[in-house]
Amino acid sequence: MRTLARWTLAAAMVFAGISHLFWARREFRAQVPDLATKVIDEDAVVVASGVAEIMLGTALVALPESRGRVGAILAAFFVAVFPGNIEQYAKRRDGFGLDSDSKRLVRLFFQPVLVAWALWSTRSPR
């Protein structure tokens, strides 16, 4: 079950990363916090996070001996991007069909699920 969960997460990460670089770039800009844009270009944040997602997704399957470490890094990545989700909610930015306060609020509760998924699916079996 963990293997299936890990491979599914890996595929989702690679897909999301590629979408950052191509067809969903504008949508992802809605999640870039204003503070980040004071330091780096908004589009650069989207591209960098997309590249990171592709690398992490690939590492989930390509580096089995580092599975736990990759899972921890991926969980940290999910925590690191969470402020963007909060800002999307707080500033009422539409993106990915999140066009109401209630939809944006519900989205916030999925981030802990992603953290748990990354950690659980990469934990070594007992």
Secondary structure as GFF3:
##gff-version 3
##sequence-region A 1 126
A	DSSP	alpha_helix	2	21	.	.	.	ID=ss1
A	DSSP	alpha_helix	25	29	.	.	.	ID=ss2
A	DSSP	alpha_helix	34	37	.	.	.	ID=ss3
A	DSSP	alpha_helix	42	62	.	.	.	ID=ss4
A	DSSP	three_ten_helix	64	66	.	.	.	ID=ss5
A	DSSP	alpha_helix	67	90	.	.	.	ID=ss6
A	DSSP	alpha_helix	101	108	.	.	.	ID=ss7
A	DSSP	alpha_helix	111	122	.	.	.	ID=ss8
###
